[in-house]
Amino acid sequence: MTDLATLADAIKAWGRELGFADLRIADVDLSHREAGFQAWLDKGYHGEMDYMASHGMKRARPAELVPGTVRVITARMPYLPEAAAAGWRQREEGRSADGSAAVISLYARGRDYHKVLRARLQQLAGRIENEIGPFGYRVFTDSAPVMEVALAEKSGLGWRGKHTLLLNREAGSMFFLGELFTDLALPVDQPVAPHCGQCSACIDVCPTRAIVAPYELDARRCISYLTIELKGSIPVELRSLIGNRVYGCDDCQLYCPWNKFAQTSGLPDFDVRHGLDNASLVALFGWSEDDFSRNTEGSAIRRIGHERWLRNMAVGLGNAAVTHKGDARILAALCARLDHPSALVREHVMWALERHSL
């Protein structure tokens, strides 16, 4: 297969066979994003995510990150489990309102998406290689200094929403992104027009006001950052705003009108594990370190470790005082961790107990 246009069509078809909903192709010029990215870093909005700055502008220069790259094949894969499709937004809203429930982001309830997408992109590369012979490529999925949303936007997979995530008219935003950097000069696809209009639902609903302006996120206030990326103590002034969101936060997606079109995944990899769509804070706070290791095997959750898991659960249990103040099971669970060897855990447990005594 020597015709690059024919090859591009074939790559897209092979990608769909591998479980991707759509694939598009972009060139590597992201120079229009460099000034905005630097301004974001200068404001300190990346918080403790030092890796965001450590590679300089390589993040916006794919050909510097992987020499020889002239195109990026972008791919999206939906992760909403088929079993959760009917009424998923109403169900998630209900769990957020139940102070005793542990709310974990939908994307993290199944298998680690890094493993799933990386393996399937590697299979796609292998399929291309079988067709045309050896070629230069490298696979990424949220694993390197790559401007994923900017590349996906440029390739026409969707547009950047005001919450900074990618939106698609046929699929909302409940999908993962992956990339295949290549030295094949494939024909590029065209960007699509943005369709957020005057809507500000994501900005209005953000519990911590992390979306400081349309298309601008202060990660230091984002619940996903606070519960996943932040290694130390969660700022006291933000704890009560986190509610019962103990790993990530879906609110900006939950209330986005475009997610009425969210697509379900056909892959069992993203099916819910260990009842994480219906678990209580008390139950998850009771996990020992061995329980945590066993129950998060192959999951994205494992990256935070047991200590931060307990920290997050303690904040949730403290916030449960709004609807379950003085609940005997909650108090017993918290008191059982008062002598935990981690000062970080003890600090958040004591804060939680104070919330129940106010």
Buried (B, 14 or more C-beta within 10 A) or exposed (E): EEEBEEBBEBBBEBBEEBBBBBBBBBBBEBEEBBEEBBEBBEEEBBBEBEEBBEBEBBBBBBBBBBEEBBBBBBBBBBBBBBEBEEEBBEEBEEBBEBBBBBBBBBBBBBBBBBBBBBBBBBBBBEBBEEEBEEEEBBBBBBEBBBBBBBBBBBBBBBBBBBBBBBBBEEBBBBBBBBBBBBBBEBEBBEBBEBBBEEBEBBBEBBBBEBBEEBBBBBBBBBBBBBBBBBEEEBEEEBBBBBBBBBBBBBBBBBBBBBBEBBBBBEBEBBBBBBEBBEBBBBBBBBBEEEBBEEBBEEBBBBEBBBBBBBBBBBBBBBBBBEEBBEBEBBBEBBEEBEEBEBEBBBBBBBBBBEBBEE
